[in-house]
Amino acid sequence: MKNINYTLKPILLVLMSILISFTANCQSFRNLLPPMGWEPWNIDHCGSSSNWDAEYYKKLADYFVSSGLRDAGYIYLTIECGDHDRDSGGQIQPDLSKFPDGFKPVTDYIHSKGLKVRTYTDAGEGKCPLTFKGKGSFGHYEDDARSWVEWGFDGVKIDWCGGYRILDPETQYMQFAEAIRKFSKSFQIEICCWGVGEPWNWGRHAGTMWRTGGDIDLGVKLYVAGGAWSLLIRNIDLNRHSDTSLVGPGKGWNYPDMLLIGHPKGLNEIEERTMFSMWAIMASPLFLGNDVLNMPQYVKDIIMNKEVIAIDQDPLGRQGEVAQDLESGSQVWLKELKDGSKAIAVINRSEKSEKITLNWDALNIPGQWKVRDLWEHTDKGIFTDEYTMKLKPHETVVIKLTK
């Protein structure tokens, strides 16, 4: 600005400030990385383990800071359980027994901790049981969107129990997104229709992330042969929609469900690491579903593995895919990374231990590669042709290959 007339300089500075602010908002709206956060449903289906009130969420926000979860990337907290109702005019209202001063002081507190906060609703007139009071958002999309933005929410999980078998998901989620964007261009929207209506084909126009399969849930798994493990494998298979014209930075993310890690009656520790590994290789959003205030150290070690999180959050934003199906039923998944390196996840889907050899030529990545194991946090050496590993039943090994 050396040669600019000084009477114009203040105006230009203001314009530059506006441009920077606008760019920042666009960056958020452009949805460049899979979002990370937490939601309460899997803890006890919105039961009595907590009052799920303002004080709980303030305590939760404090813990996300002190524990390092925020700095690891988990920034979205979800207010979901019994938090609101509708008045006689159909307007959404906070439950004053849980939020006596309304939502705004709570969202402000969460923001003061460098975190963001999501609300929860249903796209239909009905709702999923045991969640909020009253009816879903059908007929009130614009009203609800206006209220959420005024109350300081940054995003919403939109469920589909009230729309299932009645409404068309693409139509409703597109209408809802249009209503929300009248009030906020950067609002994070989770399309939770469990893969109904093939949201991977249209989700980029209606949301930030979209569920591609049903719940991996402690309640559901009691009625499914193979339990939570079979549901985990089912959702991995249902999530394979990696077309870069439909998914990735600036578009959105396939989401196979929240993480079932840290639940004593769910997966075992090996299977929990597999879940985290596969979500990372698939560039899935990472939303914790456990009681983080009371989790053992091994759970912290899984969900705060910075090297695996870095695979999920790689700026290239590629969703990994199966590079090799093995005779045993196990698979080799490969994900391209922005710096030219590769992430490989080898998942043993069988009930037996396996010895698996990766051949670089067979994977179409010939040459010398430096191998690092991201669970052991160990450099394994430089390998020219192949690399061999041993896997326990249901185990997944994640390695990073660097030239």
C-alpha positions as CSV (number, residue, x, y, z in Angstrom):
1,M,0.0,0.0,0.0
2,K,3.1,2.2,-0.3
3,N,1.8,4.3,-3.2
4,I,-1.9,4.4,-2.3
5,N,-3.6,7.6,-1.5
6,Y,-3.9,7.8,2.3
7,T,-7.6,8.8,2.1
8,L,-8.3,5.5,0.5
9,K,-6.2,3.4,2.8
10,P,-8.7,3.1,5.7
11,I,-11.4,2.0,3.2
12,L,-9.1,-0.6,1.7
13,L,-8.2,-2.0,5.1
14,V,-11.9,-2.4,6.0
15,L,-12.6,-4.1,2.7
16,M,-9.6,-6.5,3.3
17,S,-11.0,-7.3,6.7
18,I,-14.4,-8.1,5.3
19,L,-12.7,-10.3,2.6
20,I,-10.7,-12.2,5.2
21,S,-13.8,-12.8,7.3
22,F,-15.8,-13.9,4.3
23,T,-13.0,-16.3,3.2
24,A,-12.9,-17.8,6.7
25,N,-16.6,-18.5,6.6
26,C,-16.3,-20.0,3.2
27,Q,-13.5,-22.3,4.4
28,S,-15.9,-23.6,7.1
29,F,-18.7,-24.1,4.7
30,R,-16.4,-25.8,2.2
31,N,-16.2,-28.7,4.6
32,L,-12.5,-29.5,4.1
33,L,-11.9,-32.2,6.7
34,P,-14.1,-34.9,8.2
35,P,-15.5,-33.4,11.4
36,M,-14.7,-34.8,14.8
37,G,-16.7,-34.7,18.1
38,W,-18.9,-36.5,20.6
39,E,-22.5,-37.5,21.1
40,P,-24.3,-39.2,24.0
41,W,-26.7,-41.7,22.4
42,N,-24.6,-44.8,22.7
43,I,-23.9,-44.3,26.4
44,D,-27.3,-45.2,27.6
45,H,-29.8,-44.2,25.0
46,C,-30.5,-40.9,26.7
47,G,-31.2,-42.7,30.0
48,S,-30.4,-41.7,33.6
49,S,-26.7,-42.1,33.7
50,S,-26.6,-38.3,33.5
51,N,-29.2,-35.5,33.8
52,W,-27.8,-34.2,30.4
53,D,-28.2,-30.7,31.6
54,A,-26.4,-27.4,31.4
55,E,-23.9,-28.3,34.2
56,Y,-23.1,-31.6,32.5
57,Y,-22.2,-29.9,29.2
58,K,-20.1,-27.3,31.0
59,K,-18.2,-30.1,32.8
60,L,-17.9,-32.0,29.5
61,A,-16.4,-28.9,27.8
62,D,-13.9,-28.5,30.6
63,Y,-12.8,-32.1,30.2
64,F,-12.4,-31.9,26.5
65,V,-9.9,-29.2,27.1
66,S,-8.1,-30.6,30.1
67,S,-7.9,-34.2,28.6
68,G,-6.4,-33.1,25.3
69,L,-9.5,-34.3,23.3
70,R,-10.1,-30.8,21.9
71,D,-6.5,-30.5,20.8
72,A,-6.6,-34.0,19.2
73,G,-9.4,-32.6,17.0
74,Y,-12.7,-33.5,18.8
75,I,-14.4,-30.2,18.8
76,Y,-18.2,-30.8,18.3
77,L,-20.3,-31.6,21.4
78,T,-23.8,-32.8,20.8
79,I,-26.8,-31.8,23.0
80,E,-29.3,-34.5,22.2
81,C,-31.1,-36.0,25.2
82,G,-34.4,-34.5,26.5
83,D,-33.2,-31.0,25.9
84,H,-36.2,-29.4,24.1
85,D,-40.0,-29.4,23.5
86,R,-42.4,-27.4,21.4
87,D,-44.8,-24.8,22.6
88,S,-48.5,-24.5,21.5
89,G,-47.4,-22.7,18.4
90,G,-45.0,-25.4,17.4
91,Q,-41.9,-23.3,18.2
92,I,-39.0,-25.2,19.7
93,Q,-38.2,-24.4,23.3
94,P,-35.4,-25.4,25.7
95,D,-36.3,-27.6,28.6
96,L,-35.9,-25.1,31.4
97,S,-35.5,-27.9,34.0
98,K,-32.3,-28.8,32.3
99,F,-31.3,-25.5,30.8
100,P,-32.9,-22.9,33.2
101,D,-31.3,-19.9,31.4
102,G,-31.9,-21.4,27.9
103,F,-29.3,-22.7,25.5
104,K,-27.3,-19.5,24.8
105,P,-25.2,-19.4,28.1
106,V,-24.3,-23.1,27.5
107,T,-23.3,-22.6,23.8
108,D,-21.3,-19.5,24.8
109,Y,-19.5,-21.4,27.5
110,I,-18.7,-24.3,25.1
111,H,-17.4,-21.7,22.5
112,S,-15.2,-20.1,25.2
113,K,-13.4,-23.4,25.5
114,G,-12.6,-23.4,21.8
115,L,-15.2,-26.0,21.0
116,K,-18.4,-26.1,18.9
117,V,-21.8,-27.5,19.7
118,R,-24.5,-29.4,17.8
119,T,-28.2,-29.7,18.4
120,Y,-30.4,-32.7,17.5
121,T,-33.8,-33.2,15.7
122,D,-35.7,-35.4,13.3
123,A,-36.5,-34.5,9.7
124,G,-40.0,-36.0,10.1
125,E,-43.0,-35.0,12.3
126,G,-42.2,-37.9,14.6
127,K,-38.9,-38.7,16.3
128,C,-36.7,-41.5,17.6
129,P,-37.7,-42.8,21.0
130,L,-36.1,-41.5,24.2
131,T,-34.5,-38.4,22.7
132,F,-36.2,-35.0,22.9
133,K,-39.8,-34.2,23.9
134,G,-42.5,-33.2,21.5
135,K,-42.4,-33.6,17.7
136,G,-39.7,-33.5,15.0
137,S,-38.9,-30.6,12.7
138,F,-41.2,-31.4,9.8
139,G,-43.2,-28.2,9.1
140,H,-40.8,-26.1,11.2
141,Y,-37.5,-26.3,9.3
142,E,-37.0,-22.6,8.9
143,D,-38.3,-21.8,12.4
144,D,-35.9,-24.4,14.0
145,A,-33.0,-23.2,11.9
146,R,-33.5,-19.6,13.0
147,S,-33.7,-20.6,16.7
148,W,-30.6,-22.8,16.6
149,V,-28.5,-20.0,15.0
150,E,-29.9,-17.4,17.5
151,W,-29.0,-19.8,20.4
152,G,-25.4,-20.2,19.2
153,F,-25.5,-23.8,17.8
154,D,-22.9,-24.6,15.1
155,G,-24.5,-27.8,13.7
156,V,-27.2,-30.3,13.9
157,K,-27.7,-34.1,13.7
158,I,-30.9,-34.7,11.8
159,D,-32.4,-38.2,12.4
160,W,-34.9,-40.0,10.3
161,C,-37.2,-42.1,12.6
162,G,-40.1,-39.7,12.0
163,G,-39.6,-39.8,8.2
164,Y,-38.9,-43.4,7.6
165,R,-41.5,-45.1,5.3
166,I,-43.4,-41.8,5.1
167,L,-41.1,-39.1,3.5
168,D,-38.5,-39.0,0.8
169,P,-35.0,-38.4,2.4
170,E,-33.5,-36.5,-0.5
171,T,-36.4,-34.1,-0.7
172,Q,-36.6,-33.5,3.1
173,Y,-32.9,-33.1,3.7
174,M,-32.5,-30.8,0.8
175,Q,-35.4,-28.6,2.1
176,F,-33.9,-28.6,5.6
177,A,-30.5,-27.6,4.4
178,E,-31.9,-24.8,2.3
179,A,-33.8,-23.5,5.4
180,I,-30.7,-23.7,7.6
181,R,-28.5,-21.9,5.1
182,K,-30.8,-18.9,5.1
183,F,-29.4,-18.2,8.6
184,S,-25.9,-19.8,8.5
185,K,-23.7,-20.8,5.6
186,S,-21.3,-22.7,7.9
187,F,-23.7,-24.9,9.8
188,Q,-22.6,-28.5,10.2
189,I,-25.3,-30.9,9.1
190,E,-25.4,-34.6,9.8
191,I,-27.8,-36.5,7.5
192,C,-28.8,-39.5,9.7
193,C,-31.0,-41.5,7.4
194,W,-28.9,-44.7,7.8
195,G,-28.2,-45.0,4.0
196,V,-31.9,-44.9,3.1
197,G,-32.3,-43.1,-0.3
198,E,-28.6,-43.4,-1.1
199,P,-27.4,-40.1,0.5
200,W,-23.9,-40.6,-0.9
201,N,-25.3,-39.6,-4.3
202,W,-26.8,-36.3,-3.1
203,G,-25.6,-35.6,0.4
204,R,-23.0,-33.1,-0.7
205,H,-25.8,-30.7,-1.6
206,A,-27.6,-31.2,1.7
207,G,-25.1,-31.7,4.5
208,T,-21.6,-32.1,5.8
209,M,-21.8,-35.9,6.4
210,W,-24.2,-38.7,5.8
211,R,-24.8,-42.0,7.4
212,T,-24.4,-44.9,5.0
213,G,-25.7,-47.7,7.2
214,G,-27.7,-48.6,10.3
215,D,-26.7,-48.2,13.9
216,I,-23.8,-50.0,15.4
217,D,-25.5,-50.1,18.7
218,L,-25.4,-52.1,22.0
219,G,-29.2,-52.5,22.0
220,V,-29.4,-53.6,18.4
221,K,-26.5,-56.0,18.6
222,L,-28.3,-58.2,21.1
223,Y,-30.6,-59.3,18.2
224,V,-27.9,-59.8,15.6
225,A,-25.8,-62.9,15.0
226,G,-22.2,-62.0,15.7
227,G,-23.1,-59.0,17.8
228,A,-21.4,-55.7,17.5
229,W,-18.6,-57.2,15.4
230,S,-21.0,-58.2,12.6
231,L,-22.6,-54.8,12.7
232,L,-19.1,-53.2,12.4
233,I,-18.3,-55.3,9.3
234,R,-21.7,-54.6,7.8
235,N,-21.2,-50.9,8.1
236,I,-17.7,-51.0,6.7
237,D,-19.0,-52.7,3.6
238,L,-22.0,-50.3,3.3
239,N,-19.7,-47.3,3.5
240,R,-17.7,-48.1,0.3
241,H,-18.8,-45.1,-1.8
242,S,-15.5,-43.4,-2.5
243,D,-16.1,-41.7,-5.8
244,T,-14.2,-38.4,-5.5
245,S,-16.8,-36.6,-7.5
246,L,-19.3,-37.3,-4.6
247,V,-17.1,-37.3,-1.5
248,G,-14.1,-35.4,-0.1
249,P,-13.0,-31.8,0.6
250,G,-15.7,-29.3,-0.4
251,K,-18.3,-32.1,-0.8
252,G,-18.7,-34.1,2.4
253,W,-18.1,-37.4,4.0
254,N,-19.5,-40.9,4.1
255,Y,-20.2,-41.8,7.8
256,P,-20.6,-45.4,9.0
257,D,-21.9,-44.3,12.5
258,M,-20.4,-43.0,15.7
259,L,-17.5,-44.9,17.3
260,L,-18.4,-47.8,19.6
261,I,-15.3,-47.6,21.6
262,G,-15.2,-47.8,25.4
263,H,-18.3,-49.8,26.0
264,P,-17.7,-52.8,28.1
265,K,-20.5,-54.9,26.5
266,G,-19.6,-53.9,22.9
267,L,-16.4,-54.7,21.0
268,N,-13.3,-56.0,22.6
269,E,-10.1,-53.9,22.6
270,I,-8.7,-55.4,19.4
271,E,-12.0,-54.8,17.6
272,E,-12.2,-51.3,18.9
273,R,-8.8,-50.5,17.4
274,T,-10.0,-52.0,14.2
275,M,-13.0,-49.7,14.2
276,F,-10.9,-46.6,14.7
277,S,-8.4,-47.8,12.1
278,M,-11.1,-48.4,9.5
279,W,-12.9,-45.1,10.1
280,A,-9.6,-43.4,9.6
281,I,-8.7,-45.2,6.4
282,M,-12.2,-44.4,5.1
283,A,-11.9,-40.6,5.9
284,S,-14.9,-40.9,8.1
285,P,-16.1,-38.3,10.6
286,L,-14.9,-39.4,14.1
287,F,-17.6,-39.0,16.7
288,L,-17.0,-40.5,20.1
289,G,-20.0,-42.3,21.6
290,N,-18.7,-43.2,25.0
291,D,-18.7,-41.7,28.5
292,V,-15.5,-39.8,28.1
293,L,-15.6,-38.6,31.7
294,N,-15.1,-42.1,32.9
295,M,-13.0,-44.0,30.4
296,P,-10.0,-46.3,31.0
297,Q,-6.5,-45.5,29.8
298,Y,-6.7,-48.0,26.9
299,V,-9.7,-46.1,25.4
300,K,-7.8,-42.9,25.6
301,D,-4.9,-44.5,23.8
302,I,-7.1,-45.6,21.0
303,I,-9.1,-42.4,20.4
304,M,-6.1,-40.1,20.9
305,N,-3.7,-42.0,18.6
306,K,-2.5,-38.9,16.8
307,E,-0.8,-40.9,14.0
308,V,-4.1,-42.7,13.1
309,I,-6.1,-39.4,13.5
310,A,-3.7,-37.8,11.0
311,I,-4.6,-40.5,8.4
312,D,-8.3,-39.6,8.9
313,Q,-7.6,-35.9,8.7
314,D,-5.2,-35.9,5.8
315,P,-5.8,-32.8,3.8
316,L,-6.1,-34.7,0.5
317,G,-9.4,-36.0,1.9
318,R,-9.3,-39.3,-0.1
319,Q,-11.5,-42.1,1.2
320,G,-9.5,-45.3,1.2
321,E,-10.7,-48.4,-0.7
322,V,-10.0,-52.1,-0.9
323,A,-6.8,-52.7,-2.9
324,Q,-6.8,-56.4,-2.4
325,D,-9.3,-59.1,-1.3
326,L,-7.5,-62.1,0.2
327,E,-8.7,-65.7,0.0
328,S,-9.3,-65.8,3.8
329,G,-11.8,-62.9,3.5
330,S,-9.4,-60.4,5.0
331,Q,-8.7,-57.2,3.1
332,V,-6.0,-54.7,2.3
333,W,-7.2,-51.1,2.2
334,L,-5.1,-48.3,0.7
335,K,-5.5,-44.5,1.1
336,E,-3.5,-41.9,-0.8
337,L,-2.1,-39.1,1.3
338,K,-1.4,-35.5,0.3
339,D,2.4,-35.7,0.7
340,G,2.6,-38.7,-1.7
341,S,2.8,-41.4,1.1
342,K,0.3,-44.2,1.4
343,A,-1.7,-45.4,4.4
344,I,-2.5,-49.1,4.4
345,A,-5.0,-50.9,6.7
346,V,-4.9,-54.7,6.8
347,I,-8.1,-56.0,8.4
348,N,-8.3,-59.7,9.5
349,R,-12.0,-60.4,9.2
350,S,-11.6,-64.0,10.1
351,E,-11.8,-65.9,13.4
352,K,-8.2,-67.2,13.1
353,S,-4.8,-65.6,13.4
354,E,-3.3,-64.8,10.0
355,K,0.1,-64.1,8.5
356,I,-0.3,-61.7,5.6
357,T,2.4,-60.5,3.2
358,L,1.9,-57.3,1.3
359,N,3.4,-57.3,-2.2
360,W,4.1,-53.8,-3.5
361,D,3.7,-54.8,-7.2
362,A,0.4,-56.5,-6.4
363,L,-0.8,-53.3,-4.8
364,N,0.5,-51.3,-7.8
365,I,2.9,-49.3,-5.6
366,P,6.3,-50.7,-6.7
367,G,9.6,-49.5,-5.3
368,Q,11.2,-48.9,-1.9
369,W,9.1,-47.9,1.0
370,K,9.8,-46.9,4.5
371,V,7.2,-48.7,6.7
372,R,5.9,-47.3,10.0
373,D,3.4,-49.1,12.2
374,L,0.9,-46.5,13.5
375,W,-0.4,-48.6,16.4
376,E,3.1,-49.6,17.6
377,H,4.5,-46.1,16.8
378,T,7.5,-47.9,15.4
379,D,9.5,-47.5,12.2
380,K,9.9,-51.1,10.8
381,G,12.5,-50.3,8.2
382,I,12.8,-50.0,4.4
383,F,11.3,-52.7,2.2
384,T,11.8,-53.1,-1.5
385,D,9.3,-55.8,-2.6
386,E,7.1,-56.8,0.3
387,Y,6.2,-56.6,3.9
388,T,4.9,-59.4,6.2
389,M,2.7,-59.0,9.3
390,K,0.9,-61.3,11.8
391,L,-2.7,-60.4,12.8
392,K,-4.9,-61.8,15.5
393,P,-8.6,-62.5,14.8
394,H,-10.4,-59.2,14.1
395,E,-7.2,-57.2,14.3
396,T,-6.3,-54.4,11.9
397,V,-2.7,-53.2,11.4
398,V,-2.3,-49.7,10.0
399,I,1.0,-48.8,8.3
400,K,2.2,-45.6,6.6
401,L,4.5,-46.0,3.6
402,T,6.9,-43.2,2.8
403,K,9.3,-43.1,-0.2
